[in-house]
Amino acid sequence: MLWMNRYAHRDGTVTRRYWRRKEGTGNGAFLLLLAIVAFAMLHHNAASSASQPGTTPRPRSTAVYPVDSPAGRTVPNVRPEPSVSYPIPWDRKK
């Protein structure tokens, strides 16, 4: 990217300093540069967010084993039922 310095036109209009892309470069070079900067920033933030260097927090299980049914339950366990009303021949080969 080029910095264009401040200059005056022939009619006396003054143009401020600005930047532009180099001629011949498409959007690909700009997007690639933007992706590299974004990756570097995200990688830096992810590495600094760990509580200890070289470790990452792991999820912990909240389940309590063995799982017991509530005391005094009188309703039997429900058996699964088919979700379609027509038979599906699983043993038939194509």
Contacts in CASP RR format, 6 or more apart in sequence:
PFRMAT RR
TARGET T0000
AUTHOR 0000-0000-0000
METHOD contacts of the structure
MODEL  1
MLWMNRYAHRDGTVTRRYWRRKEGTGNGAFLLLLAIVAFAMLHHNAASSA
SQPGTTPRPRSTAVYPVDSPAGRTVPNVRPEPSVSYPIPWDRKK
1 19 0 8 1.000
1 20 0 8 1.000
1 21 0 8 1.000
1 22 0 8 1.000
2 19 0 8 1.000
2 20 0 8 1.000
2 21 0 8 1.000
2 22 0 8 1.000
3 17 0 8 1.000
3 18 0 8 1.000
3 19 0 8 1.000
4 15 0 8 1.000
4 17 0 8 1.000
4 18 0 8 1.000
4 19 0 8 1.000
4 20 0 8 1.000
5 17 0 8 1.000
6 14 0 8 1.000
6 15 0 8 1.000
6 16 0 8 1.000
6 17 0 8 1.000
7 14 0 8 1.000
7 15 0 8 1.000
8 14 0 8 1.000
8 15 0 8 1.000
9 15 0 8 1.000
21 29 0 8 1.000
21 30 0 8 1.000
50 56 0 8 1.000
50 57 0 8 1.000
51 57 0 8 1.000
END
